Every structure is written in C-alpha cells, then in structure tokens.
C-alpha cells in the first residue's frame, strides 16, 4: 500500500517504476551483476493520491507512474446515509440528529461548490469528524462548526466571502 503517493519525491516514484511494471523487479544498483528484488507473484500494489491544485506539498503523478496502475478508482464523498453513519460512529457522544445536520451542511456546500463554483474547496469528511468530536464532547454546535469548518474558508471579500457563505449554510440547516 503506497499511501498518498503524490507526497513521495520524484526519485521515489522513479525507483518504484520497474517494481510496478509488468516485469516486477527492482535492481539494487546500476551494475550488471547487481542483486535484483522480484515482486512476489501474488503481490498487488495499491496507491492513494490526493490530486488537484488545492493539495499543497504534493507532486503531480507523471504519466509513466500513473499508467503502471491498471485500475484507477476516482473517489467522491460517501453517500449521505453512509457519511452520517461514519460521523456518528467516530464521534463519541454525538447524537444522530447532529450527525445528520453536519452532513446536510456539507452536502449543501459541496453542491454549491460544484454547481456554482462559489468555493475554492469543499467541506471534507475530515472537517465533519473534527466538528462532530467537539460537539460530542459538549461544545456548542455553532462553535464546533466555526473552529472545525468555517475557519478553513477564506474571509477575503467580507460579507461576500466563502467564510460568510459557509456560516449562512450552517445557519440555514441548524
């Protein structure tokens, strides 16, 4: 499992190429008599990647590395009911209605981000979990949303800012 392969250095990606290739081996150095490590016949290589301009500190995957993975699965947020279960299951003390409200807020903001392109990013499940943990521990819903969701959005533009728009979505759904 190569987790967040887009955070690996270019050198690491180049070293992996022959191991990921159909030949499945990795020479330990450039010499003719160099020892070679062979990938096991039943080994399956999986990788995760954060792709896009909003992920700083990542390196775009070059074509040669990408094409060594025969299957690419583009992931989106989980379905509504499942995301509620995830948030509820991971946030001790959080009530079902609170988890549902958090996911409703995220769903509404994500829809605006995708359809009207009003936002530079979307409310992530990770943000919902952070807010849910705080709410479950006794923090007020609005305060938890402010510190774990709202403050991640830009305040540039004052009353028209992304931050203000996210606050309005929260007020509408809470």
C-alpha positions in Angstrom: 0.0 0.0 0.0 1.5 3.3 -1.2 -0.5 5.8 0.8 -0.6 9.4 -0.6 1.8 8.6 -3.4 1.5 12.2 -4.5 3.6 13.2 -1.4 6.5 11.0 -2.4 9.6 12.6 -4.0 10.1 12.2 -7.8 13.1 10.0 -7.0 10.9 7.6 -5.0 8.5 7.4 -7.9 11.3 6.7 -10.4 12.6 3.9 -8.1 9.2 2.3 -8.0 8.7 2.2 -11.8 10.4 -1.1 -12.5 8.8 -2.7 -9.5 5.3 -1.6 -10.6 6.0 -2.6 -14.2 4.9 -6.0 -15.6 8.4 -7.3 -15.2 8.1 -6.6 -11.4 11.6 -6.3 -10.3 13.9 -3.7 -8.7 17.6 -3.7 -9.3 19.5 -2.5 -6.2 22.0 -0.5 -8.2 23.1 0.2 -11.8 25.8 -2.5 -12.1 25.3 -5.6 -14.4 25.8 -8.0 -11.6 23.6 -6.1 -9.2 21.2 -8.0 -7.0 17.6 -7.8 -8.0 14.5 -7.9 -5.9 11.5 -9.5 -7.5 7.9 -8.7 -6.7 6.0 -11.7 -5.4 3.6 -13.3 -7.9 0.6 -12.6 -5.6 1.5 -9.1 -4.6 -0.9 -6.4 -5.5 0.2 -2.8 -5.4 -2.4 -0.2 -4.3 -1.8 3.6 -4.0 -3.8 6.5 -2.8 -3.3 10.0 -4.2 -4.6 13.5 -3.5 -4.9 15.1 -6.9 -5.6 18.7 -7.5 -4.2 22.2 -7.0 -5.7 22.5 -3.5 -3.3 19.8 -2.2 -0.1 21.7 -1.4 3.1 19.7 -0.9 2.0 17.1 -3.4 3.7 16.2 -6.7 1.6 15.6 -9.8 1.8 12.0 -10.9 3.6 11.6 -14.2 2.1 9.5 -16.9 4.7 6.7 -16.6 3.9 6.2 -13.0 0.1 6.6 -13.4 -0.1 4.0 -16.2 1.6 1.4 -14.1 -1.6 1.1 -12.2 -4.1 -0.8 -14.3 -7.1 0.3 -12.4 -8.0 3.9 -11.3 -10.9 4.5 -8.9 -11.9 8.1 -8.6 -13.4 8.6 -5.1 -16.1 11.0 -4.1 -17.7 11.6 -0.7 -19.7 8.7 0.6 -23.4 8.6 0.1 -25.4 10.7 2.5 -26.6 8.0 4.8 -23.2 6.3 4.9 -21.4 9.5 5.7 -23.9 10.1 8.6 -23.0 6.6 9.9 -19.3 7.3 9.6 -19.5 10.6 11.5 -21.8 9.1 14.1 -19.7 6.1 14.6 -16.4 8.0 15.0 -17.7 10.8 17.2 -18.4 9.6 20.8 -21.3 11.5 22.4 -22.7 12.9 19.1 -26.4 12.4 18.5 -27.8 11.1 15.2 -29.7 14.4 14.6 -26.4 16.3 15.0 -24.5 14.0 12.6 -27.3 14.3 10.1 -27.2 18.1 10.3 -23.4 18.2 9.8 -23.7 16.1 6.7 -26.6 18.2 5.4 -24.4 21.3 5.8 -21.5 19.6 3.9 -23.8 18.3 1.2 -25.3 21.8 0.6 -21.9 23.5 0.5 -20.4 20.8 -1.8 -23.4 21.2 -4.2 -22.7 25.0 -4.4 -19.0 24.4 -4.8 -19.6 22.1 -7.8 -22.5 23.7 -9.5 -22.0 27.4 -9.0 -18.2 27.3 -8.3 -18.6 29.7 -5.4 -16.0 28.0 -3.3 -12.3 27.1 -3.7 -12.8 23.9 -1.7 -15.4 21.7 -0.2 -16.3 20.7 3.4 -14.5 17.4 3.9 -15.5 14.4 5.9 -12.4 15.1 8.0 -13.8 18.5 8.9 -17.1 16.9 9.8 -15.4 14.5 12.1 -13.5 17.3 13.8 -16.7 19.2 14.4 -18.6 16.1 15.5 -15.9 15.2 18.1 -16.2 18.6 19.6 -20.0 18.6 19.6 -19.9 15.1 21.2 -17.6 16.4 23.9 -20.0 19.2 24.8 -19.0 22.2 22.6 -21.9 24.2 21.1 -22.8 23.2 17.6 -22.1 26.6 16.1 -18.7 27.0 17.9 -17.6 23.5 16.7 -18.6 24.3 13.2 -16.8 27.6 13.4 -13.5 26.1 14.6 -13.6 22.9 12.5 -15.2 24.0 9.3 -15.9 27.8 8.8 -12.4 29.0 9.7 -10.9 26.8 6.9 -12.6 29.1 4.3 -11.3 32.4 3.1 -12.6 35.6 4.8 -11.5 37.7 1.8 -14.4 39.6 0.4 -16.1 40.4 3.7 -19.9 39.8 3.5 -19.4 38.0 0.2 -16.6 35.8 1.4 -16.5 32.0 1.4 -16.4 32.1 5.1 -19.6 34.1 5.3 -21.3 31.9 2.8 -20.4 28.8 4.9 -21.8 30.5 8.0 -25.0 31.1 6.2 -25.3 27.5 5.1 -24.8 26.4 8.7 -27.4 28.8 10.0 -29.9 27.7 7.3 -29.5 24.0 8.3 -29.1 24.3 12.0 
